[in-house]
Amino acid sequence: MIDVERVRLTDNLYLIPAPNQSRFPFCNSFLITGKQRVLIDTGIGKENIRALDKEKRIDVLIISHSHPDHIVGWETLSDRFLLLPKETPDAVKDLTLLGKRFADTQQRAEYWTKSIARRFDLKVLRDPDGRYGDGDVLDFGNFRLKAVHAPGHLNDHYCFTDIDGQAILTTDIDFTSFGPWYGNPECDIELFQQSIRKVMALPHTVACSSHKPPIFGHAGQDFKAFMAIFDRQRKLVLDLYNSFHDLEKIVDASPFYRHRVPDNRLRIMFETVMVKKNLALLLRDGLIPSILSEKNL
């Protein structure tokens, strides 16, 4: 039997660290051991989920948002009570529609479905047994969790705080050195920034994301450091714009991924979206005269 590692965050709330240092296609899960046993997200791998379920018998599965690393392996608990955000669209029930949601052209959507959904054996979600929205309190007996809508990273992205104000689960406000990720068409830089400010203002003694170890104590400086990366990213794009005046060359310079993605087509897909979102703000603020055409990207 696999011994599933866990880290206590507060009474009845545990971090279950994911393999590969919680990097994509994995993410941390969170376990609530109240009168009902609850798992938040399934990115820890199917074997770990099965082992945890054998030990604890999960009653409820909560999905924080519908990115693939947060839902992969969910089918191992498909017969449990499933809670989704009220903003999660029906696209999660069809891999082709999910590709169209996460890519900005038909060709890229088809490649997303082929390269991510099929490569990682991603299964479509079913209709949930319930949905939650911003401010909803989810009561699991001797543990209550408050849902905090945090769009920008994705429309249906949620963070959570325990009702006693001890722990924040910041999900993909993830404190990684890569910084904020907004590589899908529905992502929004300024909404993302607003969400981070909203979450960082919540009282807490520990903060834990989906891709890093927990931060014990107040995480204010960590939130600020994460926010500062937006400005660095924007400056990188502006400098490349001034150097090249060519979108393809800016994307080829890889200001976000730094050519560290083995699948270059996926890198181009996501990096193009992130570059264009920065260019749109630079144009709005009068820092560049025009947005460049996409050409052959």
Summary of the structure (lengths in Angstrom):
residues: 297
radius of gyration: 19.2
end to end distance: 47.6
largest distance: 61.0
contacts: 984
relative contact order: 0.11
helix: 37%
strand: 18%
